[in-house]
Amino acid sequence: MFKEERDESQFKWSMLGDIEKGRPNLGPVCQVAVYRLMQYTIRDILIRDFGVEEADRIFFEAGKKAGEEFYENILTEKNDLKGLFADLQRTLKELGIGIFRVESADFERGSFVITVAEDLDCSGIPICSENICIYDEGFIAGLLFAYSGKDFTVKEVDCWGTGERVCRFKVDPK
């Protein structure tokens, strides 16, 4: 499952397992600090061993794969982009990932400004003068790729890390 060398991602949603069976007492929820502990320590070691640019690339690609899988396995409204965004807003809030909102949209061009408040990755961290939500950039790109079959450029332009109170992403077709 995780020991084979590969050139392509082998991740499948089924690898998450049967959480109800595996955690009958603790259930599917854990503290945000535990999630961040895993994410930040992995990122720290990737930066140490491979540098910032490669760590960012890996986090973006992992987020993109997660977004594609999330689209295929969790989201149900796939007929139009407005329905997809409404489903995403509801689902991200229900799962405690963040409060998703489309701040502006040009549906004809496929360009959007999206915000995520109370973001799982960074809301409440000390100000570090950096946009840090590279994984989220990939996640949004993956969702939109799974929906449309087209690549999008997703760039975080505001972040809790830079002193903002929402993460804001500019989305444009490639």
TIRO-2110 file (N, C-alpha, C; in Angstrom, 1 decimal):
// TIRO-2110
0.8, -1.2, 0.0, N, 1, A
0.0, 0.0, 0.0, CA, 1, A
0.9, 1.3, 0.0, C, 1, A
1.9, 1.3, 0.9, N, 2, A
2.7, 2.5, 1.0, CA, 2, A
4.2, 2.2, 0.8, C, 2, A
4.6, 1.0, 0.5, N, 3, A
6.0, 0.6, 0.4, CA, 3, A
6.5, 0.4, -1.0, C, 3, A
5.6, 0.4, -2.0, N, 4, A
6.0, 0.2, -3.4, CA, 4, A
6.5, 1.5, -4.0, C, 4, A
7.6, 1.4, -4.8, N, 5, A
8.0, 2.6, -5.5, CA, 5, A
7.0, 2.9, -6.6, C, 5, A
6.8, 4.1, -7.0, N, 6, A
5.8, 4.5, -8.0, CA, 6, A
6.1, 5.8, -8.7, C, 6, A
5.6, 6.0, -9.9, N, 7, A
5.8, 7.2, -10.6, CA, 7, A
4.4, 8.0, -10.6, C, 7, A
3.3, 7.3, -10.3, N, 8, A
2.0, 8.0, -10.3, CA, 8, A
1.4, 7.7, -8.9, C, 8, A
0.5, 8.6, -8.5, N, 9, A
-0.2, 8.4, -7.2, CA, 9, A
-1.0, 7.2, -7.3, C, 9, A
-1.0, 6.4, -6.2, N, 10, A
-1.8, 5.2, -6.1, CA, 10, A
-2.9, 5.4, -5.1, C, 10, A
-3.1, 6.6, -4.5, N, 11, A
-4.1, 6.8, -3.5, CA, 11, A
-5.5, 6.5, -4.0, C, 11, A
-6.3, 5.8, -3.2, N, 12, A
-7.7, 5.6, -3.5, CA, 12, A
-8.4, 5.9, -2.2, C, 12, A
-9.6, 6.4, -2.3, N, 13, A
-10.5, 6.7, -1.1, CA, 13, A
-10.6, 5.5, -0.2, C, 13, A
-10.6, 4.3, -0.7, N, 14, A
-10.8, 3.1, 0.1, CA, 14, A
-9.7, 3.0, 1.1, C, 14, A
-8.5, 3.6, 0.8, N, 15, A
-7.4, 3.5, 1.7, CA, 15, A
-7.7, 4.1, 3.1, C, 15, A
-8.7, 5.0, 3.2, N, 16, A
-9.1, 5.6, 4.4, CA, 16, A
-9.6, 4.6, 5.4, C, 16, A
-10.1, 3.5, 4.9, N, 17, A
-10.6, 2.4, 5.7, CA, 17, A
-12.0, 2.6, 6.2, C, 17, A
-12.4, 1.7, 7.1, N, 18, A
-13.8, 1.8, 7.7, CA, 18, A
-13.6, 2.4, 9.1, C, 18, A
-13.7, 3.7, 9.1, N, 19, A
-13.5, 4.5, 10.3, CA, 19, A
-14.4, 4.1, 11.5, C, 19, A
-15.7, 3.9, 11.1, N, 20, A
-16.7, 3.5, 12.2, CA, 20, A
-16.2, 2.2, 12.8, C, 20, A
-15.8, 1.2, 12.0, N, 21, A
-15.3, -0.1, 12.6, CA, 21, A
-14.0, 0.1, 13.3, C, 21, A
-13.1, 0.9, 12.8, N, 22, A
-11.8, 1.0, 13.4, CA, 22, A
-11.8, 1.9, 14.7, C, 22, A
-12.8, 2.8, 14.8, N, 23, A
-12.8, 3.8, 15.9, CA, 23, A
-14.2, 3.8, 16.5, C, 23, A
-14.7, 2.6, 17.0, N, 24, A
-16.1, 2.6, 17.5, CA, 24, A
-16.3, 3.5, 18.8, C, 24, A
-15.3, 3.8, 19.5, N, 25, A
-15.4, 4.6, 20.7, CA, 25, A
-15.0, 6.1, 20.5, C, 25, A
-14.0, 6.3, 19.7, N, 26, A
-13.5, 7.7, 19.5, CA, 26, A
-14.2, 8.4, 18.3, C, 26, A
-14.7, 7.6, 17.4, N, 27, A
-15.4, 8.2, 16.2, CA, 27, A
-14.4, 8.9, 15.2, C, 27, A
-15.0, 9.6, 14.3, N, 28, A
-14.2, 10.2, 13.2, CA, 28, A
-13.6, 11.5, 13.4, C, 28, A
-13.7, 12.1, 14.6, N, 29, A
-13.3, 13.5, 14.8, CA, 29, A
-12.0, 13.5, 15.7, C, 29, A
-11.1, 14.4, 15.4, N, 30, A
-10.0, 14.6, 16.3, CA, 30, A
-9.7, 16.2, 16.4, C, 30, A
-8.9, 16.6, 17.3, N, 31, A
-8.6, 18.0, 17.5, CA, 31, A
-7.8, 18.6, 16.3, C, 31, A
-8.1, 19.9, 16.0, N, 32, A
-7.4, 20.6, 15.0, CA, 32, A
-5.9, 20.6, 15.3, C, 32, A
-5.5, 20.7, 16.5, N, 33, A
-4.1, 20.7, 16.9, CA, 33, A
-3.4, 19.4, 16.4, C, 33, A
-4.1, 18.3, 16.5, N, 34, A
-3.5, 17.0, 16.1, CA, 34, A
-3.3, 17.0, 14.5, C, 34, A
-4.2, 17.5, 13.8, N, 35, A
-4.1, 17.6, 12.3, CA, 35, A
-2.9, 18.5, 12.0, C, 35, A
-2.9, 19.7, 12.6, N, 36, A
-1.8, 20.6, 12.4, CA, 36, A
-0.4, 20.1, 12.8, C, 36, A
-0.4, 19.3, 13.9, N, 37, A
0.8, 18.7, 14.3, CA, 37, A
1.4, 17.8, 13.2, C, 37, A
0.5, 17.0, 12.6, N, 38, A
1.0, 16.1, 11.5, CA, 38, A
1.4, 17.0, 10.3, C, 38, A
0.5, 17.9, 9.9, N, 39, A
0.8, 18.7, 8.7, CA, 39, A
2.1, 19.5, 8.8, C, 39, A
2.2, 20.2, 9.9, N, 40, A
3.4, 21.1, 10.1, CA, 40, A
4.7, 20.4, 10.3, C, 40, A
4.7, 19.2, 11.0, N, 41, A
5.9, 18.5, 11.1, CA, 41, A
6.3, 17.8, 9.8, C, 41, A
5.4, 17.3, 9.0, N, 42, A
5.7, 16.8, 7.7, CA, 42, A
6.3, 17.9, 6.8, C, 42, A
5.6, 19.1, 6.8, N, 43, A
6.1, 20.2, 6.0, CA, 43, A
7.5, 20.6, 6.5, C, 43, A
7.7, 20.7, 7.8, N, 44, A
9.0, 21.1, 8.3, CA, 44, A
10.2, 20.1, 7.8, C, 44, A
9.9, 18.8, 7.9, N, 45, A
10.9, 17.9, 7.4, CA, 45, A
11.1, 17.9, 5.9, C, 45, A
10.0, 18.1, 5.2, N, 46, A
10.2, 18.3, 3.7, CA, 46, A
11.0, 19.5, 3.3, C, 46, A
10.8, 20.6, 4.0, N, 47, A
11.6, 21.8, 3.8, CA, 47, A
13.0, 21.5, 4.1, C, 47, A
13.3, 20.9, 5.3, N, 48, A
14.6, 20.6, 5.7, CA, 48, A
15.4, 19.8, 4.7, C, 48, A
14.7, 18.7, 4.2, N, 49, A
15.3, 17.7, 3.3, CA, 49, A
15.3, 18.1, 1.9, C, 49, A
14.3, 18.9, 1.4, N, 50, A
14.2, 19.1, 0.0, CA, 50, A
14.1, 20.6, -0.4, C, 50, A
13.9, 21.5, 0.6, N, 51, A
13.8, 22.9, 0.3, CA, 51, A
12.3, 23.4, 0.2, C, 51, A
12.1, 24.7, 0.3, N, 52, A
10.8, 25.2, 0.3, CA, 52, A
10.0, 24.9, -1.0, C, 52, A
10.7, 25.2, -2.1, N, 53, A
10.0, 25.0, -3.4, CA, 53, A
9.5, 23.6, -3.6, C, 53, A
10.3, 22.6, -3.3, N, 54, A
9.9, 21.2, -3.5, CA, 54, A
8.8, 20.8, -2.4, C, 54, A
8.9, 21.3, -1.2, N, 55, A
7.9, 21.1, -0.2, CA, 55, A
6.6, 21.7, -0.6, C, 55, A
6.6, 22.9, -1.2, N, 56, A
5.4, 23.5, -1.7, CA, 56, A
4.8, 22.7, -2.8, C, 56, A
5.6, 22.2, -3.7, N, 57, A
5.1, 21.4, -4.9, CA, 57, A
4.4, 20.1, -4.3, C, 57, A
5.1, 19.5, -3.4, N, 58, A
4.5, 18.2, -2.8, CA, 58, A
3.2, 18.5, -2.1, C, 58, A
3.2, 19.6, -1.3, N, 59, A
1.9, 19.9, -0.6, CA, 59, A
0.8, 20.3, -1.6, C, 59, A
1.1, 21.0, -2.6, N, 60, A
0.1, 21.4, -3.7, CA, 60, A
-0.4, 20.1, -4.3, C, 60, A
0.5, 19.2, -4.8, N, 61, A
0.1, 18.0, -5.4, CA, 61, A
-0.7, 17.1, -4.5, C, 61, A
-0.4, 17.0, -3.3, N, 62, A
-1.2, 16.2, -2.3, CA, 62, A
-2.5, 16.8, -2.1, C, 62, A
-2.6, 18.1, -2.0, N, 63, A
-3.9, 18.8, -1.9, CA, 63, A
-4.7, 18.6, -3.2, C, 63, A
-4.1, 18.6, -4.3, N, 64, A
-4.8, 18.4, -5.6, CA, 64, A
-5.4, 17.0, -5.6, C, 64, A
-4.6, 16.0, -5.3, N, 65, A
-5.1, 14.6, -5.3, CA, 65, A
-6.3, 14.5, -4.3, C, 65, A
-6.1, 15.2, -3.1, N, 66, A
-7.2, 15.1, -2.1, CA, 66, A
-8.5, 15.8, -2.6, C, 66, A
-8.3, 16.9, -3.3, N, 67, A
-9.5, 17.6, -3.9, CA, 67, A
-10.2, 16.7, -4.9, C, 67, A
-9.5, 16.1, -5.7, N, 68, A
-10.1, 15.2, -6.7, CA, 68, A
-10.8, 14.0, -6.1, C, 68, A
-10.2, 13.4, -5.1, N, 69, A
-10.9, 12.3, -4.3, CA, 69, A
-12.1, 12.8, -3.5, C, 69, A
-12.0, 14.0, -3.0, N, 70, A
-13.1, 14.6, -2.2, CA, 70, A
-14.3, 14.8, -3.1, C, 70, A
-14.0, 15.3, -4.3, N, 71, A
-15.0, 15.6, -5.3, CA, 71, A
-15.7, 14.2, -5.7, C, 71, A
-14.9, 13.2, -6.0, N, 72, A
-15.5, 11.9, -6.4, CA, 72, A
-16.3, 11.2, -5.3, C, 72, A
-15.8, 11.3, -4.0, N, 73, A
-16.4, 10.5, -3.0, CA, 73, A
-17.3, 11.2, -2.0, C, 73, A
-17.2, 12.5, -1.9, N, 74, A
-18.0, 13.2, -0.8, CA, 74, A
-19.0, 14.1, -1.5, C, 74, A
-18.7, 14.9, -2.4, N, 75, A
-19.6, 15.9, -3.0, CA, 75, A
-20.7, 15.2, -3.9, C, 75, A
-21.9, 15.8, -3.8, N, 76, A
-23.0, 15.1, -4.5, CA, 76, A
-23.6, 16.0, -5.6, C, 76, A
-23.4, 17.3, -5.5, N, 77, A
-24.0, 18.3, -6.5, CA, 77, A
-22.9, 18.5, -7.6, C, 77, A
-23.1, 17.9, -8.7, N, 78, A
-22.0, 17.9, -9.7, CA, 78, A
-22.6, 18.4, -11.1, C, 78, A
-23.8, 18.9, -11.1, N, 79, A
-24.4, 19.2, -12.4, CA, 79, A
-24.0, 20.6, -12.9, C, 79, A
-23.8, 21.5, -11.9, N, 80, A
-23.4, 22.9, -12.3, CA, 80, A
-22.5, 23.4, -11.2, C, 80, A
-21.7, 24.5, -11.6, N, 81, A
-20.7, 25.0, -10.7, CA, 81, A
-21.4, 25.7, -9.5, C, 81, A
-22.5, 26.3, -9.6, N, 82, A
-23.2, 27.0, -8.5, CA, 82, A
-23.6, 25.9, -7.5, C, 82, A
-24.2, 24.8, -8.0, N, 83, A
-24.5, 23.7, -7.1, CA, 83, A
-23.4, 23.0, -6.4, C, 83, A
-22.3, 22.9, -7.2, N, 84, A
-21.0, 22.3, -6.6, CA, 84, A
-20.5, 23.2, -5.5, C, 84, A
-20.5, 24.5, -5.7, N, 85, A
-20.0, 25.5, -4.7, CA, 85, A
-20.9, 25.4, -3.4, C, 85, A
-22.2, 25.3, -3.6, N, 86, A
-23.2, 25.2, -2.5, CA, 86, A
-22.9, 24.0, -1.7, C, 86, A
-22.7, 22.9, -2.4, N, 87, A
-22.5, 21.6, -1.8, CA, 87, A
-21.1, 21.6, -1.0, C, 87, A
-20.1, 22.2, -1.6, N, 88, A
-18.8, 22.4, -1.0, CA, 88, A
-18.9, 23.2, 0.3, C, 88, A
-19.7, 24.3, 0.2, N, 89, A
-19.8, 25.2, 1.4, CA, 89, A
-20.5, 24.4, 2.5, C, 89, A
-21.5, 23.7, 2.2, N, 90, A
-22.2, 22.9, 3.3, CA, 90, A
-21.3, 21.8, 3.8, C, 90, A
-20.6, 21.1, 2.9, N, 91, A
-19.8, 19.9, 3.4, CA, 91, A
-18.6, 20.4, 4.2, C, 91, A
-17.9, 21.4, 3.7, N, 92, A
-16.7, 21.8, 4.4, CA, 92, A
-17.1, 22.3, 5.8, C, 92, A
-18.2, 23.0, 6.0, N, 93, A
-18.7, 23.4, 7.3, CA, 93, A
-19.0, 22.2, 8.2, C, 93, A
-19.8, 21.3, 7.6, N, 94, A
-20.2, 20.1, 8.4, CA, 94, A
-19.0, 19.3, 8.9, C, 94, A
-18.0, 19.2, 8.0, N, 95, A
-16.8, 18.4, 8.4, CA, 95, A
-15.8, 19.2, 9.3, C, 95, A
-16.1, 20.5, 9.5, N, 96, A
-15.2, 21.3, 10.3, CA, 96, A
-13.9, 21.7, 9.7, C, 96, A
-13.9, 21.7, 8.3, N, 97, A
-12.7, 22.1, 7.6, CA, 97, A
-12.6, 23.6, 7.4, C, 97, A
-13.7, 24.3, 7.3, N, 98, A
-13.7, 25.7, 7.1, CA, 98, A
-15.1, 26.2, 6.6, C, 98, A
-15.2, 27.5, 6.6, N, 99, A
-16.4, 28.2, 6.1, CA, 99, A
-16.1, 28.8, 4.7, C, 99, A
-16.5, 28.1, 3.7, N, 100, A
-16.3, 28.4, 2.3, CA, 100, A
-17.2, 29.4, 1.8, C, 100, A
-16.7, 30.3, 1.0, N, 101, A
-17.6, 31.3, 0.3, CA, 101, A
-17.0, 31.8, -1.0, C, 101, A
-17.8, 31.9, -2.0, N, 102, A
-17.4, 32.5, -3.2, CA, 102, A
-17.6, 34.0, -3.1, C, 102, A
-16.5, 34.7, -3.1, N, 103, A
-16.6, 36.2, -2.9, CA, 103, A
-16.9, 36.9, -4.2, C, 103, A
-16.4, 36.4, -5.3, N, 104, A
-16.7, 36.9, -6.6, CA, 104, A
-16.5, 35.8, -7.6, C, 104, A
-17.3, 35.9, -8.7, N, 105, A
-17.3, 34.9, -9.7, CA, 105, A
-17.5, 35.4, -11.1, C, 105, A
-16.7, 35.0, -12.1, N, 106, A
-16.9, 35.2, -13.5, CA, 106, A
-17.1, 33.8, -14.1, C, 106, A
-18.3, 33.3, -14.1, N, 107, A
-18.6, 32.0, -14.5, CA, 107, A
-18.2, 31.7, -16.0, C, 107, A
-18.3, 32.8, -16.8, N, 108, A
-18.0, 32.6, -18.2, CA, 108, A
-16.5, 32.4, -18.4, C, 108, A
-15.7, 33.2, -17.7, N, 109, A
-14.2, 33.0, -17.8, CA, 109, A
-13.7, 31.9, -16.9, C, 109, A
-14.5, 31.5, -15.9, N, 110, A
-14.0, 30.5, -14.9, CA, 110, A
-13.0, 31.0, -13.9, C, 110, A
-13.2, 32.3, -13.6, N, 111, A
-12.4, 33.0, -12.6, CA, 111, A
-13.2, 33.3, -11.3, C, 111, A
-12.5, 33.1, -10.2, N, 112, A
-13.2, 33.2, -8.9, CA, 112, A
-12.3, 33.8, -7.9, C, 112, A
-12.9, 34.4, -6.9, N, 113, A
-12.2, 34.7, -5.6, CA, 113, A
-13.0, 33.9, -4.6, C, 113, A
-12.3, 33.1, -3.9, N, 114, A
-12.9, 32.2, -2.9, CA, 114, A
-12.3, 32.5, -1.5, C, 114, A
-13.1, 32.5, -0.5, N, 115, A
-12.5, 32.6, 0.9, CA, 115, A
-12.9, 31.4, 1.7, C, 115, A
-12.0, 31.1, 2.7, N, 116, A
-12.3, 30.1, 3.6, CA, 116, A
-12.0, 30.7, 5.0, C, 116, A
-13.0, 30.8, 5.8, N, 117, A
-12.8, 31.3, 7.2, CA, 117, A
-12.7, 30.1, 8.1, C, 117, A
-12.1, 30.4, 9.3, N, 118, A
-11.9, 29.3, 10.2, CA, 118, A
-11.2, 28.1, 9.6, C, 118, A
-10.3, 28.4, 8.7, N, 119, A
-9.6, 27.3, 7.9, CA, 119, A
-8.8, 26.4, 8.8, C, 119, A
-9.0, 25.1, 8.5, N, 120, A
-8.4, 24.0, 9.3, CA, 120, A
-6.9, 24.2, 9.4, C, 120, A
-6.3, 24.6, 8.3, N, 121, A
-4.8, 24.7, 8.2, CA, 121, A
-4.2, 25.8, 9.0, C, 121, A
-4.9, 27.0, 9.1, N, 122, A
-4.1, 28.1, 9.7, CA, 122, A
-4.8, 29.0, 10.6, C, 122, A
-6.1, 29.0, 10.7, N, 123, A
-6.8, 30.0, 11.5, CA, 123, A
-6.4, 29.9, 12.9, C, 123, A
-5.9, 31.1, 13.4, N, 124, A
-5.5, 31.2, 14.8, CA, 124, A
-4.0, 31.0, 15.0, C, 124, A
-3.2, 30.8, 13.9, N, 125, A
-1.8, 30.7, 14.1, CA, 125, A
-1.1, 32.0, 14.3, C, 125, A
0.0, 32.1, 14.9, N, 126, A
0.7, 33.4, 15.0, CA, 126, A
1.0, 34.0, 13.6, C, 126, A
1.0, 35.3, 13.5, N, 127, A
1.3, 35.9, 12.2, CA, 127, A
2.8, 35.6, 11.9, C, 127, A
3.0, 35.1, 10.7, N, 128, A
4.3, 34.8, 10.2, CA, 128, A
4.7, 35.4, 8.9, C, 128, A
3.9, 36.4, 8.5, N, 129, A
4.1, 37.1, 7.2, CA, 129, A
4.2, 36.2, 6.0, C, 129, A
3.5, 35.1, 6.0, N, 130, A
3.5, 34.2, 4.9, CA, 130, A
2.1, 33.7, 4.6, C, 130, A
1.8, 33.5, 3.3, N, 131, A
0.6, 32.7, 3.0, CA, 131, A
1.1, 31.2, 3.0, C, 131, A
0.4, 30.4, 3.8, N, 132, A
0.9, 29.1, 4.1, CA, 132, A
0.0, 28.0, 3.5, C, 132, A
-1.2, 28.3, 3.0, N, 133, A
-2.2, 27.3, 2.6, CA, 133, A
-2.0, 26.7, 1.2, C, 133, A
-0.8, 26.2, 1.0, N, 134, A
-0.4, 25.6, -0.3, CA, 134, A
-1.3, 24.3, -0.5, C, 134, A
-1.5, 23.5, 0.5, N, 135, A
-2.3, 22.3, 0.4, CA, 135, A
-3.7, 22.7, 0.0, C, 135, A
-4.3, 23.8, 0.5, N, 136, A
-5.6, 24.3, 0.2, CA, 136, A
-5.7, 24.7, -1.3, C, 136, A
-4.6, 25.4, -1.8, N, 137, A
-4.5, 25.8, -3.2, CA, 137, A
-4.7, 24.5, -4.1, C, 137, A
-3.9, 23.5, -3.7, N, 138, A
-4.0, 22.2, -4.5, CA, 138, A
-5.4, 21.6, -4.4, C, 138, A
-6.0, 21.6, -3.2, N, 139, A
-7.3, 21.1, -2.9, CA, 139, A
-8.4, 21.7, -3.8, C, 139, A
-8.3, 23.0, -3.9, N, 140, A
-9.3, 23.8, -4.7, CA, 140, A
-9.0, 23.4, -6.2, C, 140, A
-7.8, 23.4, -6.6, N, 141, A
-7.4, 23.1, -8.0, CA, 141, A
-7.9, 21.7, -8.3, C, 141, A
-7.7, 20.7, -7.4, N, 142, A
-8.2, 19.4, -7.6, CA, 142, A
-9.7, 19.2, -7.8, C, 142, A
-10.4, 19.9, -6.9, N, 143, A
-11.9, 19.9, -7.0, CA, 143, A
-12.3, 20.4, -8.4, C, 143, A
-11.8, 21.6, -8.8, N, 144, A
-12.2, 22.1, -10.1, CA, 144, A
-11.7, 21.3, -11.3, C, 144, A
-10.6, 20.6, -11.1, N, 145, A
-10.1, 19.7, -12.2, CA, 145, A
-11.1, 18.5, -12.3, C, 145, A
-11.4, 18.0, -11.2, N, 146, A
-12.3, 16.8, -11.2, CA, 146, A
-13.7, 17.2, -11.7, C, 146, A
-14.2, 18.4, -11.5, N, 147, A
-15.4, 18.9, -12.0, CA, 147, A
-15.4, 19.1, -13.5, C, 147, A
-14.3, 19.8, -13.9, N, 148, A
-14.3, 20.3, -15.3, CA, 148, A
-13.4, 19.6, -16.3, C, 148, A
-12.4, 18.9, -15.7, N, 149, A
-11.4, 18.3, -16.6, CA, 149, A
-10.3, 19.3, -17.0, C, 149, A
-10.4, 20.5, -16.5, N, 150, A
-9.5, 21.6, -16.9, CA, 150, A
-8.6, 22.0, -15.7, C, 150, A
-7.4, 22.4, -16.0, N, 151, A
-6.5, 22.8, -14.9, CA, 151, A
-6.7, 24.3, -14.6, C, 151, A
-6.6, 24.6, -13.3, N, 152, A
-6.8, 26.0, -12.8, CA, 152, A
-5.5, 26.4, -12.0, C, 152, A
-5.2, 27.7, -12.1, N, 153, A
-4.2, 28.3, -11.3, CA, 153, A
-4.9, 28.8, -10.0, C, 153, A
-4.5, 28.3, -8.9, N, 154, A
-5.1, 28.7, -7.6, CA, 154, A
-4.0, 29.3, -6.7, C, 154, A
-4.2, 30.6, -6.3, N, 155, A
-3.1, 31.2, -5.5, CA, 155, A
-3.8, 31.9, -4.3, C, 155, A
-3.2, 31.6, -3.2, N, 156, A
-3.7, 32.2, -1.9, CA, 156, A
-3.1, 33.6, -1.9, C, 156, A
-4.0, 34.6, -1.8, N, 157, A
-3.6, 36.0, -1.8, CA, 157, A
-3.7, 36.7, -0.4, C, 157, A
-4.5, 36.1, 0.5, N, 158, A
-4.6, 36.5, 1.9, CA, 158, A
-4.6, 35.3, 2.8, C, 158, A
-4.0, 35.4, 4.0, N, 159, A
-4.0, 34.2, 4.9, CA, 159, A
-3.9, 34.7, 6.3, C, 159, A
-4.4, 33.9, 7.2, N, 160, A
-4.3, 34.2, 8.7, CA, 160, A
-2.8, 34.5, 9.0, C, 160, A
-1.9, 33.7, 8.3, N, 161, A
-0.5, 33.9, 8.6, CA, 161, A
0.0, 35.3, 8.3, C, 161, A
-0.7, 36.0, 7.4, N, 162, A
-0.3, 37.4, 7.0, CA, 162, A
-1.1, 38.4, 7.8, C, 162, A
-1.9, 38.0, 8.7, N, 163, A
-2.7, 38.9, 9.5, CA, 163, A
-4.1, 39.0, 9.1, C, 163, A
-4.5, 38.3, 8.0, N, 164, A
-5.9, 38.4, 7.6, CA, 164, A
-6.8, 37.5, 8.5, C, 164, A
-8.1, 37.6, 8.4, N, 165, A
-8.9, 36.7, 9.2, CA, 165, A
-9.7, 35.7, 8.4, C, 165, A
-9.4, 35.7, 7.1, N, 166, A
-9.9, 34.6, 6.2, CA, 166, A
-8.7, 34.3, 5.2, C, 166, A
-8.8, 33.1, 4.7, N, 167, A
-7.8, 32.7, 3.6, CA, 167, A
-8.6, 33.0, 2.3, C, 167, A
-7.9, 33.8, 1.4, N, 168, A
-8.6, 34.2, 0.2, CA, 168, A
-7.7, 33.6, -1.0, C, 168, A
-8.4, 33.0, -1.9, N, 169, A
-7.8, 32.4, -3.1, CA, 169, A
-8.3, 33.0, -4.4, C, 169, A
-7.3, 33.3, -5.3, N, 170, A
-7.7, 33.8, -6.6, CA, 170, A
-7.6, 32.6, -7.5, C, 170, A
-8.6, 32.3, -8.3, N, 171, A
-8.7, 31.1, -9.1, CA, 171, A
-8.9, 31.6, -10.6, C, 171, A
-8.1, 31.1, -11.5, N, 172, A
-8.2, 31.4, -12.9, CA, 172, A
-7.9, 30.1, -13.7, C, 172, A
-8.5, 30.0, -14.8, N, 173, A
-8.2, 28.9, -15.7, CA, 173, A
-6.7, 29.0, -16.2, C, 173, A
-6.1, 27.9, -16.4, N, 174, A
-4.7, 27.9, -16.9, CA, 174, A
-4.8, 28.1, -18.4, C, 174, A
END
